[in-house]
Amino acid sequence: MKILALDFSSGQRSVAVACGKAHVREVIDTSPGKAMKPFAMIESVLEAANLTRAKVECIAVGVGPGSYTGIRAGIALAQGWQLATGLKLLGISSVEAIAAQAQSDGLGGVVNVVLDAQRGEFYLATWELTEGTARELEPLRIVGRETIESSGDRPLIGPEVTKWFPHGRLLHPRAATIAALASTRSDFIPGEKLEPIYLRETSFVKAPLPRIV
């Protein structure tokens, strides 16, 4: 299956194409101003893989948590593509992608994946990395800094982790890793069910009725 993978959930945006595990092409944009536009990145990686848009059979999107605007942009792009062509869609946790990338890089043992949740809080998930596998031990939750600081000597990994924890290891979710994860999945979903991972409850204040003068 020819998979186009997108991850715009962190400061390092990436797009990849996988045509089987041995044939992966990836474009990464780390520029502060995000110089490369999403469709320019897509066209670049498709050209490198010698593919046209019509040949793409599945889009896998990193659904966070992370940059809410970036994740929404990736989801909207995937939704529009499916609406136009009917291709398959997958949502892949950016945390799972980080853990899989760490395992692929040779990191082993129990690690904490840490991402910024704003408001002085963090997203935290605990994974066990062994040769060939990455297994979730504790699911994603929102915690305070003290919880992470009290987690012992577990390695801390994430896209911005050293901003708060200097001994952490920077690891970004990568589209190439998302493509590899997608190649083992078959839980395709319709575009309207593709949603970002956002653990906070949505709250709003209802506007008062207009005053009649």
HELIX and SHEET records of a PDB file:
HELIX    1   1 PRO A   38  ALA A   48  1                                  11    
HELIX    2   2 ARG A   53  LYS A   55  5                                   3    
HELIX    3   3 TYR A   68  THR A   85  1                                  18    
HELIX    4   4 SER A   94  SER A  104  1                                  11    
HELIX    5   5 ARG A  145  GLU A  149  1                                   5    
HELIX    6   6 VAL A  161  LYS A  163  5                                   3    
HELIX    7   7 ALA A  175  ALA A  182  1                                   8    
HELIX    8   8 GLY A  191  LYS A  193  5                                   3    
SHEET    1   A 5 VAL A  24  ASP A  29  0                                        
SHEET    2   A 5 ARG A  13  CYS A  19 -1                                        
SHEET    3   A 5 LYS A   2  ASP A   7 -1                                        
SHEET    4   A 5 CYS A  58  GLY A  62  1                                        
SHEET    5   A 5 LYS A  88  ILE A  92  1                                        
SHEET    1   B 5 THR A 133  GLY A 144  0                                        
SHEET    2   B 5 GLU A 121  THR A 130 -1                                        
SHEET    3   B 5 GLY A 109  ASP A 116 -1                                        
SHEET    4   B 5 LEU A 156  GLY A 158  1                                        
SHEET    5   B 5 ARG A 169  LEU A 170  1                                        
END                                                                             
